[in-house]
Amino acid sequence: MKIEFLGTSGGVPSLYKTQSQHSEALHRTGPAIYIHDLQVLIDTSEDIFYQLRRSQIYDIKYGIYSHWHPDHTMGIRIWETLNYDFINKVPQSKTSKIFLTEQQKSDFKKYFGHWEHLNYLCELGVIEKEIIANNGQIQIGEATIEWIQLAEEIAFGFYISTSTQRILIIPDEIKDFKPIDKLKNVDIAILPFGSNEVNPVTKERIHEAGMLEALNETRFEESVGIAREINATHTYFTHIEATESLNKSQIRILEQQLKDDGLSAVIAYDGLQIIT
């Protein structure tokens, strides 16, 4: 299975200073993940048009969302841009299927006019939408995708299984998540990096002390703790916050520190592809 990190920044990337910390990508863009084999897009970041063009992804059959937050949803018009036939008098548009949970349906009705926008896209004929249970699952070929509602009830992770692979993807909002046994010892775990008040390598202060507690944000060390509980064969951290506070050498040091402590982990970058 081929999984691509289209964008790996956190919720509030710096407009001019967002860094990738990797030689193959200059910047980090908004959070989005694409599973090539299943033609599934997870989240439509504000940068999704650029991300799909860069990765030369032209045909997406399915769309799923982790939660309603703007960094994960404000590129929702991509379904029209991607699928609508602007050439023919009688449009011969493509159609993608969008799955939302009952929780997400309620949230999309409440925030940013997303539900109305999806209805408009349905009327254009560029999407179909299907509402599933909060713990629902779908089958795409030989793969089963199961929604995992997190402790932060607005947010979901995805457990993807085949006869030979088990993959857990949690794009964001992992605070207080307690993995059940089924989600442990998976082949791949993709988890949010979290935030830091101090640089995890240099210990220089980034934010005012107590800010993360006040915002109920997940710290990097909390994400690492959850990763240890999951105990995946390979762990990838994405949704990187305060990227201008880390440089390339510090990322490498951080990865080595994790490895020395028994966690095989990679800090993901835009365009990174996993071949499982």
RALINHU-V881612 format. One record per pair of residues at least 24 apart in sequence whose ideal C-beta (glycine too) atoms are under 10 Angstrom apart, sorted by the first residue. I is the first residue (numbers start at 1). GAP is how many residues later the second one is. If there is no record, write none. Layout:
i={I	I}
gap={GAP	GAP}
This chain:
i={1	1	1	1	1	1	1	1	1	1	1	1	1	1	1	2	2	2	2	2	2	2	2	2	3	3	3	3	3	3	3	3	3	3	3	3	3	3	3	3	3	3	3	4	4	4	4	4	4	4	4	4	4	4	4	4	4	5	5	5	5	5	5	5	5	5	5	5	5	5	5	5	5	5	6	6	6	6	6	6	6	6	6	6	6	6	6	6	6	6	6	6	6	6	6	7	7	7	7	7	7	7	7	7	7	7	7	7	7	7	7	7	7	7	7	8	8	8	8	8	8	8	8	8	8	8	8	8	8	8	8	9	9	9	9	9	9	9	9	9	9	9	9	10	10	10	10	10	10	10	10	10	10	10	10	10	11	11	11	11	11	11	11	11	11	11	11	12	12	12	12	13	13	13	13	13	13	13	13	13	14	14	14	14	16	17	17	17	17	18	18	18	18	18	19	19	19	19	19	19	19	19	19	19	20	20	20	20	20	20	20	20	20	20	21	21	21	21	21	21	21	21	21	21	21	21	22	22	22	22	22	22	22	22	22	23	23	24	24	24	24	25	25	25	25	25	25	26	26	27	27	27	28	28	28	28	28	28	28	28	28	29	29	29	30	30	30	30	30	30	30	30	31	31	31	31	31	31	31	31	31	31	32	32	32	32	32	32	32	32	33	33	33	33	33	33	33	33	33	33	34	34	35	35	35	35	35	35	35	35	35	35	36	36	37	37	37	37	37	37	38	38	38	38	38	38	38	38	39	39	39	39	40	40	40	40	40	40	40	40	40	40	41	41	41	41	41	41	42	42	42	42	42	42	42	43	43	43	43	43	43	43	43	43	44	44	44	44	44	44	44	44	44	44	45	45	45	45	45	45	45	46	46	46	46	46	46	46	47	47	47	47	48	48	48	48	48	48	48	48	48	49	49	49	49	49	50	50	51	51	51	51	52	52	52	54	54	55	55	55	57	58	58	59	59	59	60	60	60	61	61	61	61	61	62	62	62	62	62	62	62	62	63	63	63	63	63	63	63	63	64	64	64	64	64	64	64	64	64	64	64	64	64	65	65	65	65	65	65	65	65	65	65	65	66	66	66	66	66	66	66	66	66	66	66	66	66	66	66	67	67	67	67	67	67	67	67	67	67	67	67	67	67	68	68	68	68	68	68	68	68	68	68	68	68	68	69	69	69	69	69	69	69	69	70	70	70	71	71	71	72	72	72	72	72	73	73	73	73	73	73	73	74	74	76	76	76	76	76	76	76	76	77	77	77	77	78	78	79	79	79	79	79	79	79	80	80	80	80	80	80	81	82	82	83	83	83	83	83	84	84	84	84	85	85	85	91	91	91	92	93	93	93	93	94	94	94	95	95	95	95	95	95	95	96	96	96	96	96	97	97	97	97	97	97	98	98	98	98	98	98	98	99	99	99	99	99	99	99	99	99	100	100	100	100	100	100	100	101	101	101	101	101	101	101	101	101	101	102	102	102	102	102	102	103	103	103	103	103	103	103	103	104	104	104	104	104	104	104	105	105	105	106	107	107	107	111	137	143	145	146	146	148	148	148	148	148	150	150	150	150	150	151	151	151	151	152	152	152	152	155	157	157	157	157	157	158	159	159	160	160	160	161	161	162	164	165	166	166	166	167	167	167	167	168	168	168	169	169	170	170	170	170	170	171	171	172	172	172	173	173	173	174	174	174	174	174	174	175	175	175	175	175	175	175	175	176	176	176	176	177	177	177	177	177	177	178	178	179	179	179	179	179	183	183	183	183	184	184	184	184	185	185	185	185	186	186	186	186	186	186	187	187	187	187	188	188	188	188	188	188	188	189	189	189	189	189	189	189	189	189	189	189	190	190	190	190	190	190	190	190	190	190	191	191	191	191	191	191	191	191	191	191	191	191	191	191	192	192	192	192	192	192	192	192	192	192	193	193	193	193	193	193	193	193	193	193	193	193	193	193	193	193	193	194	194	194	194	194	194	194	194	194	194	194	194	195	195	195	195	195	195	195	195	196	196	196	196	196	196	197	198	199	199	199	199	199	199	200	200	200	200	200	200	200	200	200	201	201	201	201	201	201	201	201	201	201	202	202	202	202	202	204	205	206	206	206	206	206	207	207	207	212	217	220	223	224	224	224	224	224	224	225	227	227	227	227	228	228	228	228	228	231	231	232	232	232	233	233	234	234	234	234	234	235	235	235	235	236	236	236	236	236	236	236	237	237	237	237	238	238	238	238	238	238	239	240	240	240	243}
gap={34	35	36	37	142	159	161	163	164	166	186	187	273	274	275	32	33	34	35	36	271	272	273	274	30	31	32	33	34	35	37	39	157	164	166	185	187	233	269	270	271	272	273	28	29	30	31	32	47	51	53	266	267	268	269	270	271	24	26	27	28	29	46	50	185	231	233	263	264	265	266	267	268	269	24	25	26	27	28	35	36	37	38	39	41	42	44	45	46	48	49	51	264	265	266	24	25	26	36	38	39	40	41	43	44	47	64	65	68	231	232	261	262	263	264	24	25	37	185	228	229	230	231	232	235	259	260	261	262	263	264	36	37	38	62	184	229	230	231	232	233	234	261	61	162	182	183	184	185	207	228	229	230	231	232	233	58	59	60	61	161	162	181	184	206	228	230	59	183	229	230	32	33	34	58	227	228	229	230	231	228	229	230	231	228	225	226	227	228	222	224	225	226	252	221	223	224	225	226	227	228	229	232	250	220	223	228	231	247	248	249	250	251	252	219	222	225	226	227	228	229	230	231	233	246	248	226	229	230	245	246	247	248	249	250	225	246	245	246	247	248	29	243	244	245	246	247	243	244	216	242	243	210	211	212	213	215	216	240	241	242	25	241	242	40	41	42	43	44	45	209	240	35	38	40	41	140	141	161	207	208	209	34	39	40	43	46	139	206	238	31	33	125	136	138	157	203	205	235	241	26	239	27	29	105	108	110	123	125	132	134	239	237	239	103	104	105	106	125	239	24	100	102	103	104	105	107	122	24	57	101	102	24	56	57	59	98	100	103	105	118	120	24	37	38	41	55	57	24	30	103	116	127	129	148	24	26	28	29	30	32	33	128	129	28	29	30	31	32	33	34	35	38	54	25	26	27	28	29	30	33	24	25	26	27	28	29	30	24	27	28	223	25	26	27	28	29	30	31	33	34	26	28	29	32	33	25	220	24	27	219	220	26	29	30	216	217	215	216	218	25	24	36	24	35	37	34	36	37	33	34	35	36	79	34	35	36	37	68	76	78	83	33	34	35	36	37	55	64	66	33	34	35	36	37	40	68	74	81	83	92	94	105	33	34	35	36	39	42	43	49	90	91	106	38	81	84	88	89	90	91	92	103	104	105	106	107	126	173	34	36	37	40	44	83	85	86	87	88	89	104	105	106	32	35	36	38	39	40	41	42	43	44	46	86	87	38	42	43	85	86	102	103	104	41	42	44	100	101	168	83	99	100	101	167	31	34	35	38	39	41	44	38	40	32	36	37	38	41	42	45	51	40	43	44	49	43	48	38	39	42	43	45	47	48	37	40	41	44	46	47	45	44	45	38	41	42	43	44	37	40	41	42	39	40	41	33	34	35	33	31	32	33	34	31	32	33	26	27	29	30	31	32	33	25	30	31	32	33	30	31	32	33	41	43	24	28	29	30	31	32	33	29	30	31	32	33	37	39	46	48	29	30	31	32	36	47	56	30	31	32	33	34	35	46	48	53	55	29	30	31	32	33	34	30	31	44	46	50	51	52	53	27	28	30	43	50	51	52	24	26	27	48	46	47	48	43	24	24	24	36	37	29	31	32	34	35	24	25	26	27	28	24	25	26	27	24	25	64	66	37	26	32	33	34	35	32	24	27	26	27	28	25	26	114	112	111	66	67	110	65	67	107	109	62	64	67	67	69	53	56	60	68	69	67	68	46	66	67	44	45	66	44	48	49	52	53	65	37	41	42	43	44	47	48	51	40	42	46	50	41	45	46	49	52	53	48	51	47	48	50	51	52	46	47	48	49	45	46	47	48	45	46	47	48	44	45	46	47	48	49	45	46	47	89	44	45	46	47	48	86	88	37	38	41	42	43	44	45	46	47	48	76	42	44	45	46	47	48	49	76	78	84	27	32	33	35	36	39	41	44	45	46	47	48	74	77	26	28	30	31	34	45	46	47	48	49	25	27	30	31	43	44	45	46	47	48	49	50	53	61	72	74	75	24	25	26	27	28	29	30	32	43	45	46	47	24	25	27	28	44	45	46	47	24	25	45	46	49	50	45	47	43	46	47	48	51	55	24	45	46	50	51	53	54	57	58	44	45	46	48	49	50	51	52	53	56	43	44	45	48	51	41	40	35	36	38	39	40	34	35	38	29	24	34	42	30	33	34	37	39	41	38	31	36	37	38	30	33	34	35	37	31	32	31	32	33	31	43	30	31	32	40	42	28	29	30	31	28	29	30	31	32	36	38	28	29	30	31	28	29	30	31	32	34	29	27	28	29	26}
